[in-house]
Amino acid sequence: MMSTVRVGMIGVAIAVVVAVLSIRSRLDATVAALLFLIVLALGVPAYFVGSFLPGMSLADTFMISGGDASPWAAPLYVVSLLAAGAIVGLAVRLAGRKPATAPV
């Protein structure tokens, strides 16, 4: 089972890799923004994976609902939803862009 810390560290590792790639290889700013938005959009699935097992353990042990009671869940859902919308917008923008040609 993946613990909450491991799930969170995956997002941090992806963000560091994108930052290093954008600095080292002169990654296009739109592509770098798209990759960072993907990390933000994956926050909700990571939150679900990280909190499902503890919630079910509490529910089974104490006969409670085990539902999410965190005040930070709603802002996370909003940020992930906005990031998903921005991903679609940037993907459409990148798809409409002409490919760069190498000088001869």
FENLINBEL-V145159 format. One record per residue. N is the residue number from 0. RES is the residue in one letter. SS is DSSP state (~ for helix, > for strand, _ for the rest). BURIAL is b if it has 16 or more other C-alpha atoms within 10 Angstrom, else e. Layout:
N & RES & SS & BURIAL
N & RES & SS & BURIAL
//
This chain:
0 & M & _ & e
1 & M & _ & e
2 & S & _ & e
3 & T & ~ & b
4 & V & ~ & e
5 & R & ~ & e
6 & V & ~ & b
7 & G & ~ & e
8 & M & ~ & e
9 & I & ~ & e
10 & G & ~ & b
11 & V & ~ & e
12 & A & ~ & e
13 & I & ~ & e
14 & A & ~ & b
15 & V & ~ & e
16 & V & ~ & e
17 & V & ~ & b
18 & A & ~ & e
19 & V & ~ & e
20 & L & ~ & e
21 & S & ~ & b
22 & I & ~ & e
23 & R & ~ & e
24 & S & _ & e
25 & R & _ & e
26 & L & _ & e
27 & D & _ & e
28 & A & ~ & e
29 & T & ~ & e
30 & V & ~ & e
31 & A & ~ & b
32 & A & ~ & b
33 & L & ~ & b
34 & L & ~ & b
35 & F & ~ & b
36 & L & ~ & b
37 & I & ~ & b
38 & V & ~ & b
39 & L & ~ & b
40 & A & ~ & b
41 & L & _ & b
42 & G & ~ & b
43 & V & ~ & b
44 & P & ~ & e
45 & A & ~ & b
46 & Y & ~ & b
47 & F & ~ & e
48 & V & ~ & b
49 & G & ~ & b
50 & S & ~ & b
51 & F & ~ & e
52 & L & ~ & b
53 & P & ~ & e
54 & G & ~ & b
55 & M & ~ & b
56 & S & ~ & e
57 & L & ~ & e
58 & A & ~ & e
59 & D & ~ & e
60 & T & ~ & e
61 & F & ~ & e
62 & M & _ & e
63 & I & _ & e
64 & S & _ & e
65 & G & _ & b
66 & G & _ & e
67 & D & _ & e
68 & A & _ & e
69 & S & _ & e
70 & P & _ & e
71 & W & ~ & e
72 & A & ~ & e
73 & A & ~ & e
74 & P & ~ & e
75 & L & ~ & b
76 & Y & ~ & b
77 & V & ~ & e
78 & V & ~ & b
79 & S & ~ & b
80 & L & ~ & b
81 & L & ~ & e
82 & A & ~ & b
83 & A & ~ & b
84 & G & ~ & e
85 & A & ~ & b
86 & I & ~ & b
87 & V & ~ & e
88 & G & ~ & e
89 & L & ~ & b
90 & A & ~ & e
91 & V & ~ & e
92 & R & ~ & e
93 & L & ~ & e
94 & A & ~ & e
95 & G & ~ & e
96 & R & _ & e
97 & K & _ & e
98 & P & _ & e
99 & A & _ & e
100 & T & _ & e
101 & A & _ & e
102 & P & _ & e
103 & V & _ & e
//
